[in-house]
Amino acid sequence: MAIEIKAPTFPESVADGTVATWHKKPGEAVKRDELIVDIETDKVVMEVLAEADGVVGEILKNEGDTVLSGELLGTLVDGGAASAPVAAAPVAAVAAQVAAPASAEEALLSPAARKIAEENGLNPAAIAGTGKGGRVTKEDVVAAVEARKTAPVAAPAAKPAAPAAEAPLFAAGERVEKRVPMTRLRAKIAERLVEAQSSMAMLTTFNEVDMHEVMALRSKYKDLFEKTHNGVRLGFMSFFVKAAVEALKRFPAVNASIDGNDIVYHGYQDIGVAVSSDRGLVVPVLRNAELMSLAEIENGIATFGKKARDGKLSIEEMTGGTFTITNGGTFGSMMSTPIVNPPQAAILGMHNIIQRPVAINGQVVIRPMMYLALSYDHRLIDGKEAVSFLVTIKNLLEDPARLLLDI
């Protein structure tokens, strides 16, 4: 029986997608929930998984083709022979291979036990089965998972050698050119940046913040913080998110947006945090950041970072947001003017921390200083509000106890 392979159902904000990569060719065997094809949209890459064990039949949409929500991409032969593009004999052999267990150990493993073992990276062959005929049960795998958690940590392996430097795209002296199409994400980024600069009166105001107190607080408590919060590391971004949330409460226009001739004020703070990925800069959103602790913020950002690297961010995680924070300092930026992400009204830019001399109480001392930049839509936010907002963030970071005392 042929099973249709369809494009995912896109949200209303996504008109169509592009077939990015077929991970399986006609005639190749697949297992249920195995990745078959990637569909790239303006925001994320969406995965299409196999609905059942079988063999890939006909491919109707090739890589680079544009597809609509729910459109037919190809067919999957459910455990039977493939369609015309593939010879019958090889396909039948592949189908038989799908139907048969890979090994004796697999035959003695229940489906539920196999799923748990795969999710936890366990080798089923190393688990003693207590079921009938030596069958490994779900309870056996759960017990093995718990035993591994309580086992002593092995000594760290020797540090691997540094990877070789990536080869240059072109050899020296070559007068060649390479033309590649923009990814949908890069094209969308370009479109929105041009839109932002042409549709709003964007200005940027600057200030600097002494990071001494935040760094001292982090240095004093980072080990206890990580131990208390199950491995969540204390970084600087959570302090900036907390400071931004408090400043947004005091200056609601910075947290607002323009809709036609209306100003929409938001009674919540959904903070977008810019994350770099191989596909470009993406901005997942911390929902209701005003209700989150430092640990919850750090854990959320770490999760977003991993998902961005793995291409696993969902459209829902990158939709919305009332204010954005971007950190060019991770790449060594000393000063920049970030571009507002419409329909938001402002964006905060962080930069690298530099030890430099400053005057404090009439004395010249060396302090870790960071430049801050706030780009804002002048149609909605006056200069006084923008400057006061940035000064509020500066004051909160230079005296982080105020964040905890809510003063």
Order of alpha helices (4+ residues) and beta strands (2+ residues): beta-beta-beta-beta-beta-beta-beta-beta-alpha-alpha-alpha-alpha-alpha-beta-alpha-alpha-beta-beta-beta-beta-beta-beta-alpha-beta-beta-beta-beta-alpha-alpha
